[in-house]
Amino acid sequence: MLLTAALPQSLYAQQTDNTLETIKKSGVISIAVPQDFPPFGSVGADMQPVGYDIDTARLIAKSLGVKVKLVPVTSTNRIPYLTTGKVDLVISSLGKNAEREKAIDFSAAYAPFFNGVFGPADLNVATAEELAGKTIAVTRGAVEDMELTKIAPASTEIRRFEDNSSTIAAYLSGQVQMVATGNVVAASINGQNPAKKLEVKFLIKNSPCYIGLNKNQPELQKAVDDIITQAKKDGQLEAIAQTWLHTSLPKDF
């Protein structure tokens, strides 16, 4: 069930005092989620939201012992929905930066979002130095192209392609041993071509996703952080990653 209406002003006033207490009393948590950014959030065949962020939102609600109301948002309105009291949390592939930290607080990281080097399981590469003598595909001018150029040994054969589709095709057709790309792109490859499954060899640039919450909510922040920590320990986040990213969480996540 989707919720789009704003919360009553009286309830918003309570939220600014103690959002967690308000959530527990009402028995419902309102969470902003993406609707057009698979695999983090999209609309399924039954017109219901599905994805990594949706499963995480349901995990948070279940752990708090309350029901969840999912609010579809865009990248533009997700933070305003939080700061104006339309939602209690934002779980929408949200990266953390200094500008955003002026407006809202962030949980511990709950989802990996990164550029990295990917390859088959039987290829033993774990560092940039071990790319020596290997072939790797990358999309020309992308972040991973610029970063890979800085760290790859001179003997690495970097083959540059004009778009992600060509880069992916080069790997799937066996033209190269590895590919440097984003983990979302790798997830798409793994979902469509399990026989050519990619695993993370190492990260090039890391920008994980965080849950956004309003400022000055220490009780809610601690509760969310504790849930994430436990979900990492007991494998619940790993299961979500396997479902939607078709790979394990990074070892140092």
Secondary structure, 3 states (H helix, E strand, C coil): CECCCCCCHHHHHHHHHHHHHHHHHHCEEEEEEECCECCCEEECCCCCEECHHHHHHHHHHHHHCCEEEEEEECCCCHHHHHHCCCCCEEEEEECCCHHHHCCCEEEEEEECCEEEEEECCCCCCCCHHHHCCCEEEEECCCHHHHHHHHHCCCCCEEEEECCHHHHHHHHHCCCCCEEEEEHHHHHHHHHHCHHHCCEEEEEEEECCEEEEECCCCHHHHHHHHHHHHHHHHHCHHHHHHHHHCCCCCCCCC
